[in-house]
Amino acid sequence: MKYDVVIVGAGPAGIFSALELVENTSLNVLILDKGADINKRKCPASRGFGCLNCEPCNVLHGWGGAGAFSDGKLTLRAQGVGGWLDKYVNEEELQGLVDYVDGVYTRFGAPNNVYGEDLDRIEEIGRKASLAGLKLVPQKIRHMGTEKCAETLRQMRSFLDGKAKVQTRSEVKGLIVGDGCIEGVETVGGDKILAKYVVVAPGRSGAEWLKSEAQALGLKTLNNPVDVGVRVEVQAAVLEELTEVLYEPKLFYYSRFFDDVVRTFCVAPYGEVITESYDGVLTVNGQSYMERKTRNTNFAILVSTSFTEPFKEPIAYGKYIARLTNLLSGGVVVQRLGDLEAGRRSTEERIGRSTVVPTLRSATPGDLSFVLPYRYLVDVREMLGALDRLAPGLASRDTLLYGVEVKFYSSRLALNECLETPIKNLFTIGDGAGLTRGLVQASVSGVIAARQIVKREKHHKT
């Protein structure tokens, strides 16, 4: 088999590469993904069965990637959030790409509701955050909701039908390279697919695979931080003043004791806590719908740790902590903040009398201090104290903490400004390449790589 372009991964980065290519060239494009097509992605946990450790995980793999069942937040700010693309693209160009990507999402059905435009109220929230020792990063967010996000991705899939070949349930084993130039890919099934260009967009769940391929090919990598923490669940009213203005308040804190960077992440107003399975390792996440609402809001508190030499395995470290949680609980641990502060485990009885009713019923009451290192526990508790000064009631004894939440980001490959590796015509993009965090910037990275391919093809023709 031979194609002009092979895209590895059908998440936002891979999809936007494909959209850009089919709309601007006549190249023969193949998209490969180890998961199922979007209409065949069904998570047993979403239907009350609990996580069955499906392989591959239907929440993370398949058309749309992990973003398909997220709550569809499109962060419309170029800098300060979302990854490291500002190291490759200047601020003005990056903001232009963000606006372009946002326009594509709306063209395929993303709704018009945008948060973060009430500047007076945002300024007041920022002032209160400063008094609490927090830094607010203002941002505009277009919220699609889980159901609308999936529908938007279905529309993109329909548009590409007949314009690009999509091959799901097809896992890539390795890259084929010769004389410093990419030649194609080999699948787990033994198929060798030749291509002039290969765009690798494996998502966070493919980060380890990409790292191993980079090592085998002798490509230089840069360690990214590993993010470890908990998912916090409170009554929605506690954060309502922030979420109705910002939807996702992005708050940063520097811990007093360890001087670590601690941040809020992936706020899900009126949402629910869910599970994800990374190669059999169960972690937590959150999502919100446009129509279906709960009485709770949940969000992550993550501690970013940048390891130095000789340690080079941040992904393995994060998985180790997650596996320890799974070992002790059989899955995910949930604990009341009051129980954590009292030095005791939570029980079914204590959770049952909490004013916060857990939305993840399969979580096991337990003790996070058996799982999280002391440093992370101190940072999380400090952050909760600071947040309570901004949103009174957040550090209530009935606040629920789910563990653990880990974000696996690949070591970043050494890339040029077009996101091309030292291997000619091999591009790496998205969260799995350690470049981005989130839907918009992952999509932007796909556009950057695709536009370089378009440029080269036009140059060859002239």
C-alpha positions as CSV (number, residue, x, y, z in Angstrom):
1,M,0.0,0.0,0.0
2,K,1.2,3.5,-0.8
3,Y,-0.1,6.9,0.1
4,D,1.1,10.5,-0.2
5,V,0.5,11.2,3.5
6,V,-0.1,8.8,6.4
7,I,-1.5,10.3,9.6
8,V,-1.1,8.2,12.8
9,G,-3.9,9.0,15.2
10,A,-7.4,10.3,14.6
11,G,-7.6,12.8,17.4
12,P,-8.0,16.6,17.0
13,A,-4.4,17.0,15.8
14,G,-4.6,14.3,13.1
15,I,-8.1,15.4,12.1
16,F,-7.1,19.0,11.5
17,S,-4.1,17.8,9.5
18,A,-6.4,15.8,7.3
19,L,-8.9,18.7,6.9
20,E,-6.1,21.1,5.9
21,L,-4.6,18.6,3.4
22,V,-7.8,17.6,1.6
23,E,-9.0,21.2,1.3
24,N,-5.8,22.4,-0.2
25,T,-4.2,19.5,-2.1
26,S,-5.2,16.4,-4.1
27,L,-2.8,14.3,-2.0
28,N,-3.8,10.7,-1.2
29,V,-4.3,10.7,2.6
30,L,-4.6,7.8,5.0
31,I,-5.6,8.2,8.7
32,L,-4.8,5.3,11.0
33,D,-6.1,4.8,14.6
34,K,-6.0,1.8,16.9
35,G,-9.5,2.6,18.2
36,A,-13.0,2.4,16.7
37,D,-14.8,4.8,14.5
38,I,-16.8,7.5,16.3
39,N,-20.2,5.8,16.0
40,K,-18.8,2.6,17.4
41,R,-17.1,4.0,20.4
42,K,-19.1,2.9,23.5
43,C,-17.8,3.1,27.0
44,P,-19.4,0.5,29.4
45,A,-18.7,2.9,32.4
46,S,-21.0,5.5,30.9
47,R,-23.8,3.0,31.0
48,G,-23.3,2.2,34.7
49,F,-21.2,-1.0,34.3
50,G,-18.0,0.5,35.8
51,C,-14.7,0.4,33.9
52,L,-14.1,-2.9,32.2
53,N,-10.5,-2.0,31.1
54,C,-11.4,-2.3,27.5
55,E,-8.4,-2.6,25.2
56,P,-8.1,-0.2,23.6
57,C,-10.0,2.2,25.9
58,N,-13.0,3.6,24.0
59,V,-12.8,6.9,25.9
60,L,-9.2,7.5,24.7
61,H,-8.9,5.9,21.3
62,G,-10.8,6.0,18.0
63,W,-12.1,8.8,15.8
64,G,-11.9,12.1,17.8
65,G,-9.3,10.8,20.3
66,A,-9.7,11.5,24.0
67,G,-11.4,14.8,23.0
68,A,-14.4,13.0,21.6
69,F,-15.9,12.4,25.0
70,S,-14.4,15.4,26.8
71,D,-16.8,18.3,27.6
72,G,-15.5,20.1,24.5
73,K,-13.8,23.2,25.8
74,L,-12.2,25.3,23.1
75,T,-9.6,27.6,24.8
76,L,-9.3,30.6,22.6
77,R,-6.1,32.1,24.1
78,A,-2.8,31.5,22.3
79,Q,-0.4,31.8,25.2
80,G,-0.3,30.9,28.9
81,V,-2.3,27.7,28.5
82,G,-2.4,24.7,26.3
83,G,1.2,23.6,25.8
84,W,4.4,24.7,24.2
85,L,3.5,25.8,20.7
86,D,4.7,29.4,21.5
87,K,8.2,28.0,21.4
88,Y,7.8,27.3,17.6
89,V,5.4,30.1,16.5
90,N,5.3,33.7,17.4
91,E,2.4,35.1,19.5
92,E,0.6,36.9,16.6
93,E,0.8,34.0,14.3
94,L,-0.3,31.5,17.0
95,Q,-3.3,33.6,17.9
96,G,-4.2,33.7,14.2
97,L,-4.1,29.9,14.1
98,V,-6.2,29.6,17.2
99,D,-8.8,31.9,15.7
100,Y,-8.7,29.9,12.4
101,V,-9.2,26.6,14.2
102,D,-12.1,28.0,16.2
103,G,-13.7,29.0,13.0
104,V,-13.4,25.5,11.6
105,Y,-15.0,24.1,14.8
106,T,-17.9,26.5,14.4
107,R,-18.2,25.6,10.7
108,F,-18.7,22.0,11.7
109,G,-21.3,22.8,14.3
110,A,-19.7,24.1,17.5
111,P,-22.2,26.4,19.3
112,N,-21.8,30.1,19.7
113,N,-21.7,30.4,23.5
114,V,-18.3,31.9,24.6
115,Y,-17.3,32.5,28.2
116,G,-14.8,35.0,29.5
117,E,-16.0,38.1,27.8
118,D,-17.3,40.0,30.8
119,L,-14.0,42.0,31.5
120,D,-15.2,43.8,34.6
121,R,-16.3,40.7,36.4
122,I,-13.1,38.9,35.3
123,E,-11.0,41.8,36.7
124,E,-12.8,41.5,40.0
125,I,-12.2,37.7,40.1
126,G,-8.6,38.3,39.3
127,R,-8.3,40.8,42.2
128,K,-9.8,38.3,44.7
129,A,-7.6,35.5,43.4
130,S,-4.5,37.7,44.0
131,L,-5.6,38.3,47.6
132,A,-5.9,34.5,48.0
133,G,-2.4,33.9,46.7
134,L,-3.6,32.7,43.3
135,K,-2.9,33.8,39.8
136,L,-5.9,33.9,37.4
137,V,-5.1,33.4,33.7
138,P,-8.1,35.0,31.8
139,Q,-9.2,33.1,28.7
140,K,-12.1,32.9,26.4
141,I,-13.7,29.5,26.2
142,R,-16.2,28.1,23.7
143,H,-18.0,25.3,25.4
144,M,-19.4,22.5,23.2
145,G,-20.5,20.0,25.8
146,T,-19.7,16.3,25.6
147,E,-22.7,15.6,23.3
148,K,-22.1,18.5,20.9
149,C,-18.3,17.8,20.8
150,A,-19.0,14.3,19.6
151,E,-21.5,15.6,17.0
152,T,-19.0,18.2,15.7
153,L,-16.4,15.4,15.3
154,R,-19.0,13.3,13.5
155,Q,-19.5,16.1,11.0
156,M,-15.8,16.3,10.4
157,R,-15.7,12.6,9.8
158,S,-18.5,12.8,7.3
159,F,-16.8,15.6,5.5
160,L,-13.6,13.6,5.1
161,D,-15.5,10.5,3.9
162,G,-14.4,10.0,0.3
163,K,-11.7,12.7,0.5
164,A,-9.3,10.7,2.8
165,K,-9.1,7.0,3.7
166,V,-9.9,6.4,7.4
167,Q,-8.7,3.0,8.8
168,T,-9.7,2.4,12.4
169,R,-8.9,-0.6,14.5
170,S,-5.4,-0.4,12.9
171,E,-2.5,0.1,15.3
172,V,0.9,1.3,14.1
173,K,3.8,-0.8,15.3
174,G,6.7,1.3,14.0
175,L,8.0,3.9,11.6
176,I,9.9,3.0,8.5
177,V,12.9,5.2,7.9
178,G,15.7,5.1,5.2
179,D,18.6,7.4,4.6
180,G,17.3,10.0,7.0
181,C,13.9,10.2,5.3
182,I,10.5,8.8,6.4
183,E,9.3,6.0,4.1
184,G,6.1,4.8,5.8
185,V,4.7,2.9,8.7
186,E,4.2,-0.7,9.7
187,T,1.1,-1.9,11.5
188,V,0.8,-4.4,14.3
189,G,-1.0,-6.6,11.7
190,G,2.2,-6.7,9.6
191,D,1.1,-4.3,6.9
192,K,3.8,-2.0,5.5
193,I,2.3,1.3,4.3
194,L,4.6,3.5,2.3
195,A,4.2,7.3,2.3
196,K,6.1,10.4,1.2
197,Y,5.0,12.2,4.4
198,V,4.1,10.8,7.9
199,V,2.3,12.9,10.5
200,V,2.4,11.3,13.9
201,A,-0.4,12.4,16.3
202,P,-0.8,9.5,18.8
203,G,-2.5,11.4,21.6
204,R,-1.5,11.2,25.3
205,S,-2.2,7.4,25.3
206,G,0.4,7.0,22.6
207,A,3.1,9.0,24.3
208,E,5.1,6.0,25.4
209,W,5.0,4.4,22.0
210,L,6.3,7.6,20.4
211,K,9.1,7.9,22.9
212,S,10.2,4.4,22.3
213,E,10.2,5.0,18.5
214,A,12.2,8.2,19.0
215,Q,14.8,6.4,21.0
216,A,15.0,3.6,18.4
217,L,15.6,6.2,15.7
218,G,18.1,8.1,17.7
219,L,16.0,11.3,18.0
220,K,16.8,13.7,20.7
221,T,14.0,14.3,23.3
222,L,13.3,16.9,25.9
223,N,11.6,15.9,29.2
224,N,8.3,17.5,29.8
225,P,6.8,17.9,33.4
226,V,4.5,15.1,34.7
227,D,1.2,16.3,36.2
228,V,-0.1,14.4,39.2
229,G,-2.9,15.2,41.5
230,V,-6.6,14.6,42.4
231,R,-10.0,15.4,41.0
232,V,-12.0,17.6,43.3
233,E,-15.8,17.4,43.5
234,V,-18.0,20.0,45.2
235,Q,-21.6,21.3,45.1
236,A,-21.9,23.4,42.0
237,A,-23.0,26.5,43.9
238,V,-19.6,26.8,45.5
239,L,-17.9,27.7,42.2
240,E,-20.9,29.1,40.4
241,E,-19.7,32.8,40.6
242,L,-16.5,31.7,38.8
243,T,-17.9,29.2,36.3
244,E,-20.8,31.4,35.1
245,V,-18.3,34.0,34.0
246,L,-15.2,32.0,33.1
247,Y,-16.6,28.4,32.7
248,E,-13.2,27.1,33.4
249,P,-11.3,29.3,35.9
250,K,-7.6,28.7,35.2
251,L,-5.8,29.3,38.5
252,F,-2.1,28.9,39.3
253,Y,-0.5,28.7,42.8
254,Y,3.1,28.4,44.0
255,S,3.1,26.2,47.1
256,R,4.7,27.7,50.2
257,F,6.5,24.7,51.4
258,F,7.9,23.2,48.2
259,D,7.5,26.1,45.8
260,D,5.8,23.8,43.2
261,V,3.5,24.9,40.5
262,V,0.0,23.8,41.3
263,R,-2.9,24.5,39.0
264,T,-6.6,23.9,38.4
265,F,-7.4,21.9,35.2
266,C,-10.4,20.7,33.3
267,V,-13.2,22.3,35.3
268,A,-16.5,20.5,34.6
269,P,-19.4,22.7,35.8
270,Y,-22.5,20.7,36.7
271,G,-20.6,17.7,35.4
272,E,-19.6,14.2,36.4
273,V,-16.4,12.4,37.3
274,I,-15.4,9.7,34.9
275,T,-12.6,7.1,34.5
276,E,-10.0,6.6,31.8
277,S,-7.9,3.5,31.1
278,Y,-4.3,3.9,29.9
279,D,-3.0,0.4,29.0
280,G,-5.0,-1.1,31.9
281,V,-4.1,1.8,34.3
282,L,-7.2,3.5,35.6
283,T,-7.2,7.2,36.2
284,V,-9.9,9.9,36.7
285,N,-11.2,12.8,34.6
286,G,-14.3,14.9,34.3
287,Q,-16.9,16.0,31.7
288,S,-19.9,18.3,31.4
289,Y,-22.8,18.1,29.0
290,M,-24.7,21.0,27.5
291,E,-28.1,19.6,28.3
292,R,-27.7,17.0,31.1
293,K,-26.5,18.6,34.4
294,T,-25.7,17.3,37.9
295,R,-25.7,19.3,41.1
296,N,-21.9,19.1,41.3
297,T,-18.8,20.7,39.7
298,N,-15.5,18.9,39.5
299,F,-12.0,19.9,38.5
300,A,-8.5,18.7,38.8
301,I,-5.7,20.0,41.0
302,L,-2.4,19.1,39.4
303,V,1.1,19.4,40.6
304,S,3.7,19.9,37.8
305,T,7.0,18.2,38.4
306,S,10.0,18.7,36.1
307,F,12.5,15.9,36.7
308,T,16.2,16.4,36.1
309,E,19.1,14.0,35.2
310,P,19.4,11.1,35.5
311,F,15.7,10.5,35.6
312,K,14.0,10.2,32.2
313,E,10.8,8.3,32.8
314,P,8.1,10.8,33.8
315,I,5.3,8.7,32.1
316,A,6.4,5.6,34.0
317,Y,6.4,7.5,37.2
318,G,2.9,8.7,36.7
319,K,1.7,5.3,35.8
320,Y,3.4,3.8,38.9
321,I,1.3,6.1,41.2
322,A,-1.8,5.3,39.3
323,R,-1.1,1.6,39.5
324,L,-0.6,1.8,43.2
325,T,-4.0,3.4,43.5
326,N,-5.6,0.6,41.4
327,L,-3.8,-2.0,43.6
328,L,-5.1,-0.6,46.8
329,S,-8.7,0.1,45.7
330,G,-9.3,-2.1,42.7
331,G,-9.8,1.1,40.7
332,V,-10.2,4.7,41.8
333,V,-10.1,6.0,45.4
334,V,-12.5,8.6,46.7
335,Q,-12.0,10.4,50.1
336,R,-13.7,13.2,51.9
337,L,-11.3,16.1,52.6
338,G,-12.3,16.0,56.3
339,D,-11.2,12.4,56.5
340,L,-7.9,13.2,54.8
341,E,-7.2,16.0,57.2
342,A,-8.2,13.8,60.2
343,G,-5.7,11.1,59.0
344,R,-8.4,8.4,58.5
345,R,-9.8,6.6,55.5
346,S,-13.2,7.4,54.1
347,T,-15.9,4.7,54.4
348,E,-19.2,4.1,52.6
349,E,-20.9,5.4,55.7
350,R,-18.9,8.6,55.8
351,I,-19.3,9.2,52.1
352,G,-23.0,8.5,52.4
353,R,-23.5,11.3,54.9
354,S,-21.5,13.8,52.9
355,T,-23.4,16.8,51.5
356,V,-21.6,16.2,48.2
357,V,-23.1,13.1,46.5
358,P,-20.4,11.4,44.4
359,T,-21.1,11.2,40.6
360,L,-18.6,8.4,40.1
361,R,-20.3,5.6,42.0
362,S,-17.7,3.0,41.2
363,A,-15.0,4.8,43.2
364,T,-13.8,3.0,46.4
365,P,-13.8,4.9,49.7
366,G,-10.2,4.9,50.9
367,D,-7.2,7.0,52.0
368,L,-5.2,8.9,49.4
369,S,-2.3,9.3,51.8
370,F,-1.4,5.7,51.0
371,V,-1.1,6.6,47.4
372,L,0.1,10.2,46.8
373,P,3.6,11.2,47.9
374,Y,3.8,13.6,50.9
375,R,4.9,16.4,48.6
376,Y,1.8,16.2,46.4
377,L,-0.5,15.9,49.4
378,V,0.9,19.1,50.9
379,D,0.7,20.9,47.6
380,V,-2.9,19.9,47.1
381,R,-4.0,20.8,50.6
382,E,-2.3,24.2,50.3
383,M,-4.1,24.8,46.9
384,L,-7.4,23.9,48.4
385,G,-6.9,26.4,51.2
386,A,-6.1,29.1,48.7
387,L,-9.1,28.2,46.6
388,D,-11.3,28.3,49.7
389,R,-10.4,32.0,50.2
390,L,-11.5,32.7,46.7
391,A,-14.6,30.4,46.7
392,P,-15.7,29.9,50.4
393,G,-16.9,26.4,51.0
394,L,-14.5,24.7,48.6
395,A,-12.4,23.3,51.4
396,S,-15.4,21.9,53.2
397,R,-14.9,18.6,55.1
398,D,-17.4,17.1,52.7
399,T,-15.5,18.0,49.5
400,L,-14.6,14.8,47.7
401,L,-11.2,14.0,46.3
402,Y,-10.7,11.3,43.7
403,G,-7.3,9.8,43.0
404,V,-5.4,9.8,41.1
405,E,-5.5,12.1,38.1
406,V,-2.3,11.9,36.0
407,K,-1.7,13.6,32.7
408,F,0.8,11.7,30.6
409,Y,2.7,13.9,28.2
410,S,5.4,12.6,26.0
411,S,9.0,13.8,26.1
412,R,9.1,16.5,23.5
413,L,11.1,15.7,20.3
414,A,13.6,18.2,19.0
415,L,11.5,19.8,16.1
416,N,11.9,22.7,13.7
417,E,9.3,25.5,13.5
418,C,7.2,23.3,11.2
419,L,7.0,20.6,13.8
420,E,9.2,18.3,11.6
421,T,11.8,16.0,13.2
422,P,15.4,15.7,11.9
423,I,14.0,12.8,9.8
424,K,12.8,14.5,6.6
425,N,9.0,14.6,6.1
426,L,8.3,13.1,9.5
427,F,6.2,15.4,11.7
428,T,5.0,14.9,15.3
429,I,2.0,16.8,16.6
430,G,-0.5,17.0,19.4
431,D,-0.6,16.0,23.1
432,G,1.2,12.7,22.5
433,A,4.1,14.5,21.0
434,G,4.5,16.6,24.2
435,L,3.6,19.8,22.3
436,T,0.1,20.6,23.3
437,R,-2.5,20.3,26.0
438,G,-6.1,20.5,24.9
439,L,-8.3,20.5,21.8
440,V,-7.5,23.9,20.3
441,Q,-3.7,23.8,20.5
442,A,-3.6,20.1,19.4
443,S,-5.7,21.1,16.4
444,V,-3.4,24.1,15.7
445,S,-0.4,21.8,15.6
446,G,-2.1,19.7,13.0
447,V,-2.7,22.7,10.8
448,I,1.0,23.8,11.2
449,A,2.3,20.4,10.0
450,A,-0.2,20.2,7.1
451,R,0.5,23.7,5.8
452,Q,4.2,22.8,5.6
453,I,3.3,19.7,3.5
454,V,1.0,21.9,1.3
455,K,3.8,24.4,0.9
456,R,6.3,21.7,-0.2
457,E,3.9,20.2,-2.7
458,K,3.3,23.5,-4.3
459,H,7.0,24.2,-4.5
460,H,7.6,20.9,-6.2
461,K,5.0,21.6,-8.8
462,T,6.5,24.9,-9.7
